[in-house]
Amino acid sequence: MSETVISDAFLAASLEAALTHLRRDPVLAALIEQHGPLAWPSRGTDPFETLARSVIGQQLSVRAADTIEARVRAGLGSLSPQAFAAAAPEALRGYGLSWAKVRTLQALSAAVLEGRLPIHDLHALEDEQIIAHLVVLPGIGRWTAEMFLIFGLGRPDVFSPGDAGLRKALQVLYGPQADPDRVVAAWSPYRSLACLYLWRSLNNVPVSAT
């Protein structure tokens, strides 16, 4: 059996197990019924590109982030550490990136190229170890690291309390009197998938500062 078939079968079984677990929460059960099975967060094809896109999208709407990402990609030819490192800061700013994001993306690129950030080996580390590697870089906070865990590495049990959308969804769905820590703890070990349903409930996307 090929690795691809094994992976697909594993993901299907994992998704069903996750949905069964999350349905124990009546609120999530209703969301699952409404939206159906959502795609399991899959590991990104290029971890650096996934992380760069997270930085580009900080504090932006989906449309604005997509527009700026397209400009950057067209201008550089790719979202690679080599491309960001070689670009003039003024050129990156001209694509619509803030100066803070220019500094972050070039610092991130330098860390990868100099071997200080083992971007292609992060998948072998625990979640908190990965976060520790990332948050020492300028402009990359815990939220960005958590988004990378979910969307770049496909980690199944990540919740980002700094995400404005998740906080809003918790309040809307569970009421202001609910204990969010207790609610979220019950979703483990599938908190990443629960996050997808909370974002979907608001027709929203991850939003935070860093």
C-alpha positions in Angstrom: 0.0 0.0 0.0 1.4 3.4 -0.9 2.2 6.1 1.6 -0.5 8.3 0.0 -3.2 5.7 0.5 -2.1 5.1 4.1 -2.2 8.8 4.8 -5.6 9.2 3.3 -7.0 6.3 5.2 -5.4 7.6 8.4 -6.8 11.1 7.9 -10.3 9.7 7.2 -10.3 7.6 10.4 -8.8 10.5 12.4 -11.5 12.9 11.2 -14.3 10.5 12.1 -12.8 10.0 15.6 -12.5 13.7 16.0 -16.1 14.4 14.9 -17.4 11.7 17.3 -15.5 13.2 20.2 -16.5 16.8 19.4 -20.2 15.9 19.0 -20.2 15.3 22.8 -20.4 19.1 23.0 -24.0 20.0 22.0 -22.9 23.3 20.5 -20.3 21.7 18.3 -22.7 18.9 17.5 -25.1 21.5 16.1 -22.2 23.1 14.1 -21.1 19.8 12.7 -24.7 19.1 11.6 -25.0 22.5 10.0 -21.7 22.6 8.2 -20.9 18.9 7.7 -17.4 17.4 8.1 -14.8 20.0 7.5 -11.4 19.2 5.9 -8.9 18.1 8.5 -6.1 20.7 8.8 -3.4 19.2 6.5 0.3 19.8 6.7 1.3 22.6 4.3 3.4 21.7 1.3 6.1 24.3 2.2 6.4 25.2 5.9 8.2 28.5 5.2 5.6 29.6 2.7 2.8 28.8 5.2 4.5 30.8 7.9 5.2 33.7 5.5 1.5 33.8 4.5 0.5 33.9 8.2 2.8 36.9 8.7 1.4 38.6 5.6 -2.2 38.0 6.8 -1.7 39.4 10.3 -4.5 41.9 11.2 -5.9 41.8 7.6 -9.2 40.7 6.1 -9.0 37.6 3.8 -9.4 39.8 0.7 -6.7 42.3 1.7 -4.3 39.5 2.7 -4.9 37.7 -0.6 -4.3 40.9 -2.6 -1.0 41.7 -0.9 0.2 38.1 -1.0 -0.5 38.1 -4.8 1.5 41.3 -5.2 4.4 39.9 -3.2 4.4 36.6 -5.0 4.3 38.3 -8.4 7.1 40.7 -7.4 9.4 38.1 -5.9 8.5 35.1 -8.1 8.0 33.0 -5.0 7.4 33.1 -1.2 10.8 31.6 -0.4 13.5 32.7 2.1 15.9 33.3 -0.7 13.4 35.7 -2.4 12.6 37.7 0.7 16.3 37.9 1.7 17.3 39.2 -1.7 14.5 41.8 -1.9 15.0 45.4 -1.1 13.0 46.5 1.9 11.5 49.3 -0.1 10.3 46.9 -2.8 8.6 44.7 -0.2 7.0 47.8 1.3 5.8 48.8 -2.2 3.9 45.5 -2.5 1.7 46.6 0.4 3.5 45.1 3.4 3.9 47.2 6.5 7.4 48.0 7.6 6.9 45.7 10.6 6.0 42.8 8.3 9.0 43.6 6.1 11.3 43.3 9.1 9.6 40.1 10.2 9.8 38.4 6.9 13.4 39.3 6.3 14.4 38.3 9.8 12.5 35.0 9.3 14.3 34.4 6.0 17.7 35.1 7.5 17.0 32.7 10.4 16.1 29.9 7.9 19.0 30.6 5.5 21.5 30.8 8.4 20.3 27.6 10.0 19.0 29.2 13.2 15.5 28.1 12.4 15.4 24.5 11.2 12.1 25.1 9.3 12.1 21.6 7.6 12.8 19.8 10.9 10.1 21.5 13.0 7.6 18.7 12.4 9.7 16.4 14.6 9.3 18.7 17.6 6.6 19.1 20.2 4.1 22.0 19.9 5.6 24.1 22.6 9.1 23.5 21.3 8.1 24.8 17.9 6.4 27.9 19.5 9.6 28.6 21.4 11.6 28.5 18.2 9.3 30.9 16.5 8.5 33.6 19.1 12.1 34.7 19.5 11.9 36.1 16.0 10.7 39.8 15.7 7.1 40.2 14.8 6.2 36.5 15.4 4.1 35.9 18.5 2.2 33.0 19.9 -0.8 33.5 17.6 1.3 33.2 14.4 3.1 30.2 15.8 -0.3 28.5 16.7 -1.6 29.2 13.2 1.5 27.6 11.8 0.9 24.5 14.0 -2.6 24.2 12.7 -2.3 25.0 9.0 1.4 24.4 8.4 2.0 21.2 10.4 -1.5 19.9 10.7 -1.3 19.6 14.5 -4.6 18.3 15.8 -4.8 19.7 19.3 -4.1 23.5 19.1 -6.3 26.3 20.4 -5.3 29.9 20.1 -6.8 32.0 22.9 -5.3 35.1 21.3 -7.5 34.8 18.2 -10.2 37.4 18.1 -12.5 35.2 16.0 -12.3 32.3 18.4 -13.0 34.5 21.4 -16.0 36.1 19.7 -17.4 32.7 18.7 -17.0 31.3 22.2 -19.0 34.2 23.6 -21.7 34.1 20.9 -22.1 30.3 21.0 -21.7 29.6 24.7 -22.7 32.9 26.3 -20.8 35.3 28.5 -21.3 33.2 31.7 -19.5 30.1 30.2 -16.0 29.3 31.4 -14.0 29.3 28.1 -11.1 27.3 29.5 -13.4 24.5 30.6 -15.3 24.5 27.3 -12.1 24.3 25.3 -10.4 21.7 27.5 -13.3 19.3 26.7 -12.4 19.4 23.0 -8.9 18.0 23.5 -7.3 16.1 21.7 -9.0 17.6 18.7 -9.1 21.3 19.5 -7.7 22.3 16.0 -10.8 20.9 14.3 -13.0 22.6 16.9 -11.3 25.9 15.9 -12.3 25.4 12.3 -16.0 25.0 13.3 -15.8 28.2 15.5 -14.3 30.2 12.6 -16.9 28.8 10.2 -19.7 29.7 12.6 -18.7 33.4 12.2 -17.9 33.0 8.5 -14.5 34.2 9.7 -10.8 33.5 9.6 -8.0 33.6 12.2 -7.4 37.2 13.2 -4.8 38.4 15.7 -1.8 40.7 15.9 1.2 38.3 15.9 
